[in-house]
Amino acid sequence: MAENSSETIDAFHRGAFHIVQPKGRGHRSGMDAMLLAALVADERAVRVADLGSGAGAAGMAVASRLDRAEVVLFERSPDMAAFARKSLLLPENARFADRVSVIEADVTLTGKGRNEAGLIDDSFHHVIMNPPFNDASDRLTPDALKAEAHAMTEGLFERWIRTAGAIMIPGGQLSLIARPESIGEIIAACGRRFGGIEITPIHPREGESAVRILVTAIKGSRARLALRAPLTMHGDGTHKFTDFVDDMNNGRAPYPRR
């Protein structure tokens, strides 16, 4: 598939798979998506839902690394869903393309509407998500596709995590990446739906404040919350990834629960 002026074809996991992404507009996937995908550590034949999948980088990273995983990408934007479908046609992705599907759906739907949109109750072992993380007033942009992907609305985590709880089997795992300031809202949204919450802060370098958090939780668990040792992205004075982060970014090592 030839690359055109409005899109790029980008390699992930050191070329193990490729993603078609918009060029000069919309949201482009990178490290956040790869760290999110690394939270799924399950060698069984599992079904994985990627909520708000964008072009599908995180979900495809899971399918690329786990040979028995079936992944459904749920994306509201027809444009971004189209990029995901283009990616599945790439020859570089042929080995897992038949295990990945794309559904255009609003992940905040409820009840019958949610099920009719393809978000079926009690049908996934894992749900992953990278929800919009900017306040609606932050980073105003004329790029409508990017604004839709990045603008956080009130109660966002409650709505997204409610859907995750509905479509997941008992004992299934929720995994997400977010900004540290969202930690209270995430814990509140998990409520009685999820327990065994594990939170990992991500720091650019030692001594610097966290810029992201990785969160996992188990549906129906009553285990206590755990704050895990932080991940440090780079060594002092360098942009090179630390070894473990590099392994996660390139699909060589998952980040398992305790």
C-alpha positions in Angstrom: 0.0 0.0 0.0 1.5 3.3 -1.1 1.8 6.1 1.4 0.1 9.4 0.3 0.4 13.0 1.3 -2.4 12.9 4.0 -1.1 9.8 5.9 1.9 8.0 7.0 2.7 4.3 7.5 4.6 3.9 10.8 6.4 0.8 12.1 6.0 -0.3 15.7 7.7 -3.1 17.8 10.8 -2.7 15.6 8.8 -3.4 12.4 6.7 -6.3 13.7 3.6 -4.4 12.6 2.7 -1.1 10.9 -0.1 1.5 11.4 -1.6 3.9 8.9 -2.0 7.3 10.6 -3.2 10.8 9.6 -0.4 13.2 8.7 -0.6 16.8 9.9 -4.0 16.3 11.7 -5.7 14.1 14.2 -4.0 12.0 16.9 -0.9 10.0 16.2 0.0 7.0 18.3 3.3 6.5 20.0 4.8 5.5 23.3 1.6 5.8 25.3 -0.1 3.2 23.1 2.8 0.7 23.4 2.9 1.0 27.2 -0.8 0.5 27.4 -0.6 -2.6 25.2 2.2 -4.0 27.4 -0.3 -4.2 30.3 -2.0 -7.1 28.7 0.1 -10.2 29.8 -2.1 -13.2 29.0 -1.1 -16.2 26.8 -4.6 -17.7 26.8 -7.1 -17.4 23.9 -8.6 -14.1 25.1 -10.8 -11.4 23.7 -9.5 -7.8 24.1 -11.5 -4.6 23.6 -9.6 -1.4 22.8 -12.0 1.5 23.7 -11.4 4.7 21.8 -8.8 2.9 19.7 -8.0 5.7 17.2 -6.0 4.2 14.4 -5.6 1.0 16.4 -2.0 1.0 17.5 -2.5 -0.3 21.1 -5.0 -3.1 20.1 -2.8 -4.2 17.2 0.3 -4.2 19.4 -1.6 -6.7 21.7 -2.6 -8.8 18.7 1.0 -8.7 17.3 2.5 -9.9 20.6 -0.1 -12.4 21.7 -0.8 -15.0 19.1 -4.0 -16.2 20.7 -5.6 -12.8 21.3 -8.7 -11.7 19.4 -9.0 -7.8 19.5 -11.9 -5.5 18.7 -11.1 -1.9 18.1 -14.0 0.4 19.1 -13.7 3.9 17.7 -16.3 6.7 17.4 -14.6 8.7 14.6 -15.2 7.3 11.1 -12.0 8.8 9.9 -9.9 7.1 12.6 -11.7 3.8 12.1 -10.9 4.0 8.4 -7.2 4.3 9.2 -7.4 1.2 11.4 -9.0 -0.7 8.5 -6.3 0.4 6.2 -3.7 -0.8 8.6 -5.3 -4.3 8.7 -4.9 -4.5 4.9 -1.1 -3.9 5.1 0.9 -7.1 4.2 3.1 -6.4 7.3 0.0 -7.1 9.4 -1.3 -10.2 7.6 -0.3 -12.6 10.4 -2.8 -11.1 12.9 -5.3 -9.2 10.7 -7.9 -11.9 10.9 -7.9 -11.6 14.7 -8.6 -7.9 14.7 -11.9 -6.2 13.8 -13.0 -2.6 13.8 -16.4 -1.3 15.1 -17.5 2.3 14.9 -19.2 2.9 18.2 -19.4 5.5 21.0 -18.0 3.8 24.1 -20.2 6.0 26.4 -23.4 4.4 25.2 -25.5 2.6 27.8 -27.8 -0.4 28.1 -29.5 -1.6 24.9 -27.8 1.0 22.8 -24.4 -0.1 23.9 -25.1 -3.8 23.1 -26.6 -2.9 19.7 -23.5 -1.0 18.9 -21.4 -4.1 19.4 -20.3 -3.5 23.0 -21.7 -6.8 24.2 -22.1 -7.4 27.9 -19.7 -10.0 29.6 -17.8 -10.8 26.4 -14.2 -9.6 26.9 -11.3 -10.8 29.1 -9.4 -7.6 28.8 -10.4 -4.0 28.1 -7.7 -1.4 27.4 -8.2 2.4 27.0 -6.3 5.6 26.5 -9.1 8.1 27.1 -8.9 11.8 26.1 -6.7 13.5 28.7 -6.8 17.3 28.2 -9.3 19.6 29.9 -11.7 20.8 27.2 -10.2 24.4 27.6 -6.6 23.2 27.2 -4.6 23.2 24.0 -7.3 24.6 21.8 -6.7 23.5 18.2 -8.5 24.1 14.8 -7.9 20.4 14.1 -11.3 18.9 14.8 -10.0 15.4 14.6 -7.3 16.0 17.2 -9.7 18.1 19.4 -12.1 15.2 19.5 -9.4 12.7 20.5 -7.9 14.9 23.2 -10.7 16.8 24.9 -11.7 15.4 28.3 -15.4 16.0 29.4 -16.8 15.9 32.8 -17.4 12.3 34.1 -15.4 10.8 31.2 -13.7 8.1 33.3 -17.0 7.2 34.9 -18.6 6.6 31.5 -15.7 4.8 30.0 -15.1 2.6 33.0 -18.8 1.8 33.3 -18.7 0.5 29.8 -15.5 -1.5 30.5 -17.2 -3.1 33.5 -20.3 -4.0 31.5 -18.5 -5.7 28.6 -15.9 -7.6 30.7 -16.3 -11.0 32.1 -16.0 -11.4 35.9 -12.3 -11.5 36.8 -11.3 -9.7 33.6 -8.7 -7.0 33.6 -9.1 -3.3 32.9 -5.9 -1.5 31.7 -5.5 2.2 31.0 -3.0 5.0 30.7 -3.7 8.5 31.9 -2.3 11.7 33.4 -1.5 11.6 37.2 -4.2 14.3 37.9 -6.9 11.8 36.9 -6.0 9.3 39.6 -8.8 10.3 41.9 -11.5 10.2 39.2 -10.2 6.8 38.0 -10.3 5.2 41.5 -13.8 6.7 42.1 -15.0 5.3 38.7 -13.7 1.8 39.5 -15.8 1.9 42.6 -17.3 -1.5 43.4 -16.9 -2.6 39.8 -13.2 -3.2 40.0 -10.7 -4.0 42.8 -7.1 -5.0 43.0 -6.2 -1.6 41.4 -2.5 -1.3 40.7 -1.0 2.1 39.8 2.4 2.7 38.2 3.7 6.2 37.9 5.8 7.0 34.8 8.6 9.5 35.3 10.7 11.0 32.4 13.9 10.7 34.5 14.8 10.1 38.2 13.9 13.1 40.3 11.3 14.4 37.8 7.6 14.4 38.4 5.4 11.7 36.9 3.8 12.5 33.5 1.6 9.4 33.1 0.2 6.6 35.2 -0.5 3.0 34.2 -3.5 1.5 35.9 -4.8 -2.0 36.0 -7.8 -3.4 37.9 -9.8 -6.6 38.1 -13.6 -6.9 37.7 -15.2 -8.0 41.0 -11.9 -8.2 42.9 -11.8 -6.9 46.5 -8.1 -6.8 46.8 -6.6 -3.5 48.0 -5.1 -0.8 45.9 -1.3 -1.1 45.3 1.1 1.7 44.3 3.8 0.0 42.3 7.4 1.1 41.8 7.7 3.8 39.2 8.8 3.4 35.7 11.6 5.7 34.6 11.6 6.4 30.9 15.1 7.8 30.3 18.6 7.7 31.9 20.0 11.0 33.3 21.0 13.4 30.5 19.8 11.2 27.7 16.7 10.5 25.6 17.5 6.8 25.4 14.9 4.6 26.9 15.8 2.5 30.0 16.1 -1.2 29.1 12.7 -2.3 30.6 10.8 0.6 29.0 12.5 -0.2 25.7 11.4 -3.8 26.0 7.8 -2.7 26.7 7.8 -0.2 23.9 9.0 -2.8 21.4 6.8 -5.7 22.5 9.5 -7.8 24.0 8.2 -7.7 27.6 4.8 -7.2 29.1 4.2 -5.4 32.4 2.4 -8.1 34.4 0.3 -7.6 37.5 1.8 -8.5 40.8 
